[in-house]
Amino acid sequence: MTLQYGSGGYTGSADTYIYQYASTTNYCTAEPLKVGYKQQYGMLVRFGLSSLPVGSTVVEARLEVYATGWSGSNMAVEVYRILRSTTYCAATWERAQVGNPWGTAGCNNTVSDRSGVAESSVTTSGIYAWYSFDVRSLVQGWVDGSVVNNGVLLRGASALSTSQFNFASNHYTTASLRPRLVVTYRSPGGSGLGFSAPYRPGIAGWPIASIQCGQGTSLCKAVWDGGASSVCLVHIIGQCDRFGKRRKAFTGACCPGIA
């Protein structure tokens, strides 16, 4: 399952950024979203998960953001769980929502504003590229209700780094480059896996794949050839992570995400 604003009618995500030297300004309609420069910029993003069945087991979940600009040097970016209730079109450097200031400005209190340990981190390698953060454990907590879904904060890992990155927002003209949450899950009460289609264009994977998944009493099987034009419409850990043009065969009842 891929959640991305404007894709397939999905409108459940929100994003903004906060800036230390415009401490009362909200940027929820801004393009782009900014991260970095001595931790003066922080990006907030949240995905509503109502389309995931209650009780689902999250097999894999990745937050993916697309870099559209930079200061000219790479940086480490970390993702933190937001603890405080946040209104994205009211959040600023000083407050999470009207009447609810951050414990420490900039969502920096690790007791009341955000987690003290990063969920995931990546080091950038230029622009016009996707960056992917592993958030499986966090998404599982959101799905089962053990943690409140206030979204996440992306911030530079170093307070000394002058690097800054810009990422496409929900308002980016090219909808396919907006922030996305890609989730592989196992539905409750069955052995089926929920997939997204397509998954990650351009990433090489297993050239020949045979996928079977049970969904309740149904079973489906999809097979792809190993040619350059083969297509894998689903993603399953350890078996298939390829995007192309041709599906070789498909039989049986549909698994989630298979057309």
N, C-alpha and C positions, 0 to 999 in steps of 0.2 A: 504494500500500500504506500503510495506517495501522496503526501499532503503538501500542496503548494497553492498559494493564493491565486485564484482565477483558473485553476486547472480542474476540469470536470465539475465546475460549479462550486468548488470549495472556497469558502470565505471565512474559515474559522481561525485564521492566523492574524497576528498583529505584530508590528515591529516599530521601533523608534531608536534613537540614540540620545545620549546625554553628554553634555560638554561642560567642563568645569568653569570655563570663562564666559559661558552664557547660561548661568546657573538656574535661571527661571524660564528658560525657553524650552518648549516642547517641539519635537521633530517627527511626530508620527506620520506626517505626510511628506517627509523629506526623501530625497533621492540624491546621493546615495546614503548609506549608513556608515558611520565612521568608527574606527577602533584604533587605539594606540596613542602615540605621541605622549610619552611619559605618563600613561594611564589617564590622560585628560579626557579621552573619548571612550565611551562604553556603549555597546550595542545591546539592545534588549529585544528578544523575540519569543513569541509564544504560539503554540499550535493547539487548537481545540481537538480533542480526541474522541468526540461523540460517535464517530463512525467505527471505532474499534469495539467489538463486542465485550461487554463486561465479563471479566474472568479470563480474558485471553492471556496466553503466555507469550511474552515478547522474546523472540528468538534473536533478532537483531534490530537495532534502531540507530540511525545516523542522521545528525543534523548536517545539512550541506548548504554552504553559502558560496556565492560566486564573486570573485574579486574583480572590480571594474577600474580600480585606480590605486595608486600608492605614492609614497613619498620618494621612492627610488631605492629603498632597502628593505630586506625581508625582516620578519619578526616572528616571535612565538605568540600565539593567541590561545587563551584559555577560556573554557566554558564553565560557568558556575550556576548552580541552581538558585533561583531567586526565592527567598523565604517570605518576603513581605508581600501582602496583597498589593497589586500594581494595576493602575489604569493606564494603558499605553498612550492614550491621547491626552494624558494629563501629567505623565511622568517627566521630571526634569532632574537636573543634577542635585537639586535640594529635596525633592519629594517623590514618593512613589505614586501618590494620588492626592487630590485636594484634601487637606486636613490630615494627611498621613505622611510626615516627613521621613526620609531615610534616617536610620539610627546614626549613621555617619554619612555625610554627603557623598554622592556618587555611588550609592549602593555598596558601601564599603564596610559596613558593620557585619562581621562574620558570625554574629550571634543572632541578629534580628533581620538583616537585609539579604545576605547571601551565604551560601555554604563556604566554609573555610578552606575546603579542599576542592580543587577543580575536578569536574566530571571527566574532562578530556582536554587535550591540548594538541595543537599542530604547529609546525614551523612552516611558514609560507615559502614559496619558491616562484615568486613573480605574480603577475596579474593575468587576467583573462583565463582564469582557471578556477575549478571548483575546489573547495576545501571541506573535508568531511570529519566530523567529530562523533566519536562513539558515545551514545547516550542511552544505551540499552537499559542499564539498571535504573536510570532516572525515569524513562518512559514506562518501565514496568511498574514503578511506584505510582506514577500518575494513573495508570490503568487500574491498578488494584486499590487505589485510594489511600495508600499508606503515606503518601506525601501530596501536598496541594500543588496543583499545576498553576504556578505563577509565571512560568516561562524560565528563560535562562539569560544570563549576562555574558557577553563576550568582551573580554578586555585583554590588553597587552600584558604579557607575563612580567615585563620589567618596567619599573618606574623610572629607569634611567634611559630606556631606549627612545630615540626620537623618531623611530619608524611609525608610519601611519598607513593603514589600509582602508580602502573604501569597498563596501560590499553592496550588491544589488538589493534593493528593498522590495516590499510588496507593490511599490509604485513604479518599478522599473518597466520601461516600455516593452522589452522582450520578456513576455510572461514566463517563458521556460527557464529564465535565469534568476527568478526570484527565489528567496530562501525556501528550502523544502525539508521535510522530515520524511525519511524513507524507513518504513517499518515492515519487518517480516514477523508474523505472529502465528501462533497456533490457537485455533478457535477453541472455546470451552466445550467439553462434551464430545470431542472428536479428535482425530489425529491429523486433521487437515492443517495445512499451512496457508496463510494469506500472503499473496505475492503482489508485487507491483509490476506493471508492464508498460513500457520497457523499464529496465532498472538503471544501468550505468552505461550510456553510449560510449563506445571507444575503448573500453577496458577489456583487454584480452582475457580469455578464460579457457575453460575446457572445450576443445573443438568438437567433441562428440558428447552429447548429453541425453540421457533418458531419465525423465522425471516422473515419478508417481507420487500422488498424495491422496490420502483418504479424507473425505469430508463427510462425517457421519457414516452412512452406509454406501455413499457414492465413491467411485474411484475414477481417476482420470490419469491418462498417460500421454505425455508429449515427447516427441523424439526429434532431434535436430541433426542434420548432417554436419560434416566437418569442413565444408568448403568455406571460402572467403565470404560467400553470400548467405551463410547460415544465420539463423536468428534464434535467439533464446528469449522468449517473452516473459520468462519468470526468473527469479533469483532464488537459489537454494544454497545454503552454505556448503562448500566442499564439492559441489557438482556443476554449477552453471553460473557463469557471470559473463555473458557475451551478448553483443548487440550486432545485428546484421540485417538481412533482408528476406530470408526465406525459411519458412517452417517446413520440415519434411513430412511430419505426420502428426495427427492428433486423434485420439480415440477416447471414448467414454464421457462421463458427465464432467462438467467443467469444475476445475478447482478455482478458488478465489483468485481473481486477477487474470485468468486465461480467457481470452475472447473465443 
